[in-house]
Amino acid sequence: MATILVLNGPNLGRLGTREPDVYGNQTLDELRGILSADAVDDTVDLRQTDDEGQLLRWLHEAADARTPVILNAGAWTHYSLALRDAVSIVTETGTPVIEVHISNPHAREEFRHTSVISPVATGVIAGLGFDGYRLALTHVLRTFG
């Protein structure tokens, strides 16, 4: 039985009401249910924070415990070098970090086109809504579970 951390950054606690034309109508609680059902015998630990320091601590926890991570860093994706370094700490242990985006950042404003996380992430899935999380979970369970 494996545990997979599903970490979500700023404003993702507003899913369901925040820009539904971009992010859809489903909430994080609904995502938790979907992923828990997909995980069957494994544990999905879904968390969300608007505090960058908290997200860094969770990534350090993942590195220490060698816990796979599915990460939607939200806006921090585009500029947080501290977050990039924390992701690198996780992946340097051989533990996967899959970067996920609900929308396709490359089809949006230009400032969203660059991710400082992607170069150190194990993989990236973007633009598939909640299915991106599901694909990331399937990959982690199949490859690292």
Backbone as CSV, one residue per row, in Angstrom:
resi,resn,N_x,N_y,N_z,CA_x,CA_y,CA_z,C_x,C_y,C_z
1,MET,0.848,-1.184,0.000,0.000,0.000,0.000,0.888,1.240,0.000
2,ALA,0.659,2.098,-0.974,1.460,3.317,-1.119,0.627,4.537,-0.734
3,THR,1.329,5.587,-0.347,0.701,6.884,-0.140,1.223,7.815,-1.223
4,ILE,0.329,8.574,-1.820,0.683,9.563,-2.831,0.188,10.911,-2.347
5,LEU,1.096,11.886,-2.285,0.703,13.249,-1.939,0.218,13.962,-3.198
6,VAL,-0.927,14.603,-3.091,-1.454,15.433,-4.171,-1.500,16.849,-3.609
7,LEU,-0.524,17.656,-4.008,-0.334,18.977,-3.425,-0.814,20.060,-4.380
8,ASN,-1.580,20.980,-3.844,-2.167,22.057,-4.631,-1.834,23.396,-4.017
9,GLY,-1.445,24.340,-4.870,-1.026,25.653,-4.413,-2.149,26.671,-4.380
10,PRO,-1.768,27.938,-4.512,-2.671,29.055,-4.235,-3.903,29.085,-5.127
11,ASN,-5.001,29.456,-4.500,-6.298,29.669,-5.135,-6.992,28.391,-5.593
12,LEU,-6.330,27.244,-5.491,-6.968,26.005,-5.929,-8.017,25.519,-4.939
13,GLY,-8.035,26.076,-3.752,-9.118,25.812,-2.813,-10.430,26.429,-3.287
14,ARG,-10.372,27.265,-4.298,-11.552,27.927,-4.860,-12.100,27.209,-6.082
15,LEU,-11.543,26.036,-6.389,-12.062,25.289,-7.533,-13.555,25.048,-7.367
16,GLY,-14.254,25.101,-8.460,-15.705,24.946,-8.442,-16.401,26.285,-8.599
17,THR,-15.756,27.344,-8.079,-16.331,28.684,-8.210,-15.382,29.647,-8.917
18,ARG,-14.102,29.371,-8.909,-13.108,30.254,-9.538,-13.020,29.954,-11.037
19,GLU,-13.312,30.933,-11.845,-13.202,30.826,-13.298,-13.610,29.438,-13.818
20,PRO,-14.870,29.076,-13.658,-15.287,27.737,-14.090,-15.079,27.483,-15.584
21,ASP,-15.040,28.550,-16.387,-14.780,28.362,-17.813,-13.337,27.908,-18.064
22,VAL,-12.437,28.167,-17.127,-11.035,27.754,-17.244,-10.785,26.477,-16.454
23,TYR,-11.302,26.422,-15.215,-10.959,25.340,-14.294,-12.079,24.321,-14.070
24,GLY,-13.240,24.549,-14.642,-14.351,23.618,-14.470,-15.160,23.908,-13.223
25,ASN,-16.163,23.084,-12.994,-17.103,23.276,-11.891,-16.863,22.360,-10.698
26,GLN,-15.889,21.464,-10.801,-15.654,20.518,-9.718,-14.737,21.120,-8.652
27,THR,-14.905,20.645,-7.431,-14.158,21.146,-6.277,-13.001,20.211,-5.924
28,LEU,-12.134,20.670,-5.034,-11.065,19.809,-4.546,-11.608,18.590,-3.808
29,ASP,-12.710,18.758,-3.090,-13.304,17.598,-2.423,-13.758,16.555,-3.441
30,GLU,-14.290,17.018,-4.559,-14.675,16.071,-5.610,-13.443,15.392,-6.207
31,LEU,-12.365,16.162,-6.387,-11.119,15.571,-6.878,-10.613,14.517,-5.905
32,ARG,-10.664,14.810,-4.612,-10.235,13.848,-3.589,-11.013,12.540,-3.743
33,GLY,-12.311,12.634,-3.935,-13.140,11.438,-4.103,-12.777,10.650,-5.356
34,ILE,-12.562,11.350,-6.452,-12.196,10.708,-7.716,-10.878,9.963,-7.565
35,LEU,-9.877,10.632,-7.008,-8.557,10.012,-6.886,-8.551,8.871,-5.874
36,SER,-9.283,9.026,-4.787,-9.365,7.953,-3.796,-10.015,6.711,-4.399
37,ALA,-11.036,6.906,-5.229,-11.680,5.775,-5.896,-10.724,5.102,-6.880
38,ASP,-9.921,5.891,-7.572,-8.953,5.338,-8.524,-7.809,4.608,-7.820
39,ALA,-7.444,5.053,-6.633,-6.287,4.499,-5.932,-6.563,3.116,-5.343
40,VAL,-7.811,2.782,-5.089,-8.269,1.499,-4.569,-7.541,1.104,-3.284
41,ASP,-6.378,0.436,-3.388,-5.665,-0.062,-2.209,-4.591,0.894,-1.704
42,ASP,-4.499,2.051,-2.309,-3.467,3.009,-1.933,-4.120,4.247,-1.340
43,THR,-3.316,5.109,-0.714,-3.829,6.287,-0.028,-3.468,7.540,-0.796
44,VAL,-4.470,8.343,-1.087,-4.264,9.651,-1.694,-4.425,10.686,-0.592
45,ASP,-3.368,11.437,-0.360,-3.367,12.494,0.654,-3.384,13.831,-0.085
46,LEU,-4.580,14.365,-0.337,-4.740,15.602,-1.084,-4.720,16.788,-0.128
47,ARG,-3.863,17.759,-0.440,-3.704,18.948,0.392,-3.707,20.194,-0.489
48,GLN,-4.107,21.315,0.097,-4.080,22.599,-0.606,-3.639,23.670,0.365
49,THR,-2.830,24.608,-0.131,-2.397,25.720,0.698,-2.227,26.977,-0.145
50,ASP,-2.465,28.110,0.508,-2.158,29.404,-0.084,-0.872,29.968,0.513
51,ASP,-0.152,29.139,1.277,1.079,29.517,1.970,2.255,28.777,1.323
52,GLU,3.109,29.515,0.645,4.227,28.894,-0.069,5.144,28.117,0.883
53,GLY,5.366,28.648,2.064,6.202,27.953,3.039,5.640,26.591,3.410
54,GLN,4.322,26.497,3.534,3.694,25.210,3.847,3.924,24.209,2.718
55,LEU,3.791,24.667,1.490,4.021,23.771,0.356,5.475,23.279,0.342
56,LEU,6.402,24.148,0.669,7.805,23.741,0.759,7.986,22.669,1.840
57,ARG,7.367,22.859,2.991,7.476,21.869,4.073,6.902,20.520,3.640
58,TRP,5.777,20.535,2.926,5.202,19.276,2.451,6.128,18.580,1.462
59,LEU,6.796,19.338,0.607,7.744,18.735,-0.327,8.955,18.167,0.399
60,HIS,9.416,18.847,1.429,10.521,18.307,2.237,10.088,17.003,2.911
61,GLU,8.854,16.985,3.410,8.291,15.765,4.006,8.288,14.631,2.983
62,ALA,7.888,14.934,1.754,7.858,13.923,0.692,9.262,13.401,0.396
63,ALA,10.235,14.296,0.361,11.619,13.873,0.109,12.103,12.951,1.220
64,ASP,11.860,13.322,2.466,12.332,12.524,3.599,11.681,11.145,3.643
65,ALA,10.400,11.082,3.295,9.666,9.811,3.366,9.654,9.070,2.031
66,ARG,10.232,9.683,0.990,10.222,9.105,-0.364,8.780,8.857,-0.833
67,THR,7.933,9.858,-0.618,6.526,9.785,-0.999,6.324,10.453,-2.350
68,PRO,5.768,9.741,-3.334,5.505,10.346,-4.642,4.558,11.533,-4.523
69,VAL,4.741,12.515,-5.420,3.970,13.751,-5.375,3.351,14.037,-6.736
70,ILE,2.078,14.411,-6.701,1.403,15.032,-7.836,1.224,16.479,-7.421
71,LEU,1.767,17.404,-8.200,1.856,18.805,-7.785,1.196,19.740,-8.789
72,ASN,0.220,20.500,-8.307,-0.303,21.642,-9.059,0.087,22.865,-8.235
73,ALA,1.162,23.511,-8.639,1.701,24.630,-7.872,0.994,25.944,-8.169
74,GLY,-0.009,25.929,-9.042,-0.726,27.154,-9.356,0.227,28.230,-9.855
75,ALA,-0.003,29.456,-9.453,0.792,30.596,-9.922,2.263,30.475,-9.553
76,TRP,2.588,29.757,-8.473,3.991,29.602,-8.085,4.800,28.877,-9.149
77,THR,4.132,28.129,-10.008,4.781,27.412,-11.103,5.694,28.319,-11.908
78,HIS,5.284,29.566,-12.051,5.922,30.452,-13.019,7.065,31.275,-12.456
79,TYR,7.243,31.267,-11.122,8.281,32.150,-10.592,8.944,31.700,-9.294
80,SER,8.461,30.663,-8.636,9.011,30.326,-7.322,10.238,29.428,-7.444
81,LEU,11.400,30.058,-7.314,12.639,29.282,-7.345,12.794,28.437,-6.087
82,ALA,12.228,28.886,-4.983,12.247,28.078,-3.756,11.465,26.786,-3.969
83,LEU,10.332,26.877,-4.634,9.530,25.697,-4.923,10.264,24.778,-5.909
84,ARG,10.888,25.369,-6.906,11.679,24.583,-7.855,12.751,23.798,-7.110
85,ASP,13.458,24.456,-6.198,14.513,23.784,-5.447,13.950,22.657,-4.580
86,ALA,12.786,22.863,-3.992,12.167,21.821,-3.160,11.752,20.621,-4.006
87,VAL,11.216,20.876,-5.191,10.872,19.773,-6.098,12.134,19.010,-6.478
88,SER,13.204,19.730,-6.732,14.471,19.095,-7.071,14.975,18.216,-5.928
89,ILE,14.792,18.664,-4.694,15.189,17.854,-3.529,14.436,16.523,-3.546
90,VAL,13.151,16.563,-3.885,12.349,15.329,-3.940,12.840,14.423,-5.063
91,THR,12.959,14.962,-6.265,13.313,14.118,-7.408,14.742,13.586,-7.319
92,GLU,15.626,14.316,-6.655,17.005,13.829,-6.480,17.057,12.556,-5.639
93,THR,16.006,12.281,-4.868,15.953,11.040,-4.079,15.438,9.873,-4.916
94,GLY,15.076,10.144,-6.182,14.479,9.111,-7.020,12.975,9.029,-6.867
95,THR,12.415,9.963,-6.127,10.975,10.004,-5.879,10.322,10.889,-6.936
96,PRO,9.238,10.419,-7.550,8.638,11.197,-8.629,7.834,12.398,-8.144
97,VAL,7.892,13.448,-8.930,7.006,14.604,-8.800,6.425,14.844,-10.184
98,ILE,5.118,14.666,-10.290,4.431,14.908,-11.554,3.745,16.263,-11.456
99,GLU,4.137,17.185,-12.320,3.547,18.527,-12.374,2.242,18.439,-13.171
100,VAL,1.167,18.962,-12.580,-0.150,18.906,-13.215,-0.743,20.304,-13.274
101,HIS,-1.403,20.586,-14.393,-2.160,21.832,-14.549,-3.522,21.489,-15.117
102,ILE,-4.571,22.025,-14.511,-5.938,21.775,-14.960,-6.145,22.370,-16.347
103,SER,-5.722,23.609,-16.517,-5.825,24.262,-17.829,-4.501,24.071,-18.562
104,ASN,-4.468,24.500,-19.811,-3.243,24.446,-20.591,-2.559,25.805,-20.504
105,PRO,-1.508,25.929,-19.697,-0.870,27.238,-19.525,-0.341,27.822,-20.836
106,HIS,-0.017,26.962,-21.796,0.534,27.437,-23.064,-0.524,28.067,-23.955
107,ALA,-1.782,27.858,-23.622,-2.878,28.459,-24.387,-3.435,29.688,-23.682
108,ARG,-2.765,30.118,-22.641,-3.237,31.244,-21.837,-2.271,32.421,-21.946
109,GLU,-2.304,33.319,-20.984,-1.447,34.497,-21.015,0.021,34.088,-21.110
110,GLU,0.815,34.943,-21.748,2.216,34.613,-22.001,3.003,34.333,-20.724
111,PHE,2.699,35.057,-19.638,3.463,34.831,-18.402,3.265,33.425,-17.854
112,ARG,2.215,32.734,-18.278,1.969,31.364,-17.822,2.704,30.316,-18.659
113,HIS,3.356,30.716,-19.714,3.981,29.766,-20.627,5.243,29.127,-20.062
114,THR,5.862,29.753,-19.088,7.109,29.238,-18.526,6.872,28.658,-17.137
115,SER,7.356,27.441,-16.962,7.324,26.791,-15.646,8.753,26.630,-15.153
116,VAL,9.013,27.108,-13.943,10.333,26.871,-13.352,10.396,25.471,-12.727
117,ILE,9.230,24.812,-12.620,9.134,23.473,-12.032,9.446,22.381,-13.059
118,SER,8.976,22.559,-14.282,9.090,21.507,-15.305,10.488,20.938,-15.482
119,PRO,11.544,21.757,-15.478,12.874,21.178,-15.693,13.330,20.192,-14.615
120,VAL,12.734,20.247,-13.433,13.142,19.327,-12.365,12.052,18.315,-12.013
121,ALA,10.886,18.421,-12.656,9.796,17.468,-12.415,10.068,16.181,-13.187
122,THR,9.473,15.101,-12.718,9.580,13.823,-13.400,8.789,13.846,-14.700
123,GLY,7.638,14.505,-14.690,6.792,14.615,-15.866,5.819,15.755,-15.687
124,VAL,5.145,16.125,-16.787,4.204,17.242,-16.790,2.961,16.829,-17.561
125,ILE,1.791,17.139,-16.979,0.505,16.910,-17.640,-0.280,18.210,-17.530
126,ALA,-0.759,18.719,-18.657,-1.465,20.002,-18.639,-2.650,19.983,-19.585
127,GLY,-3.694,20.707,-19.176,-4.817,20.965,-20.057,-5.891,19.904,-20.104
128,LEU,-5.835,18.913,-19.237,-6.803,17.812,-19.273,-7.773,17.835,-18.104
129,GLY,-7.870,18.963,-17.415,-8.765,19.054,-16.271,-8.362,18.067,-15.191
130,PHE,-9.350,17.546,-14.476,-9.070,16.584,-13.407,-8.503,15.274,-13.960
131,ASP,-8.734,14.999,-15.248,-8.151,13.791,-15.838,-6.627,13.823,-15.788
132,GLY,-6.037,15.013,-15.780,-4.583,15.107,-15.650,-4.095,14.526,-14.334
133,TYR,-4.817,14.816,-13.261,-4.468,14.234,-11.956,-4.622,12.709,-12.010
134,ARG,-5.686,12.256,-12.658,-5.937,10.817,-12.736,-4.834,10.112,-13.514
135,LEU,-4.404,10.723,-14.617,-3.308,10.141,-15.397,-2.013,10.122,-14.585
136,ALA,-1.753,11.196,-13.862,-0.560,11.249,-13.023,-0.610,10.152,-11.959
137,LEU,-1.766,9.982,-11.337,-1.920,8.941,-10.314,-1.694,7.556,-10.919
138,THR,-2.291,7.299,-12.068,-2.103,6.005,-12.738,-0.627,5.750,-13.003
139,HIS,0.065,6.759,-13.503,1.490,6.617,-13.795,2.286,6.330,-12.516
140,VAL,2.031,7.106,-11.470,2.772,6.911,-10.224,2.526,5.510,-9.659
141,LEU,1.283,5.091,-9.644,0.968,3.775,-9.088,1.581,2.643,-9.919
142,ARG,1.536,2.791,-11.228,2.083,1.758,-12.106,3.619,1.719,-12.051
143,THR,4.224,2.873,-11.970,5.673,2.962,-12.071,6.386,2.895,-10.734
144,PHE,5.764,3.490,-9.688,6.465,3.625,-8.419,5.722,2.989,-7.253
145,GLY,4.509,2.480,-7.495,3.669,1.952,-6.423,4.095,0.629,-5.882
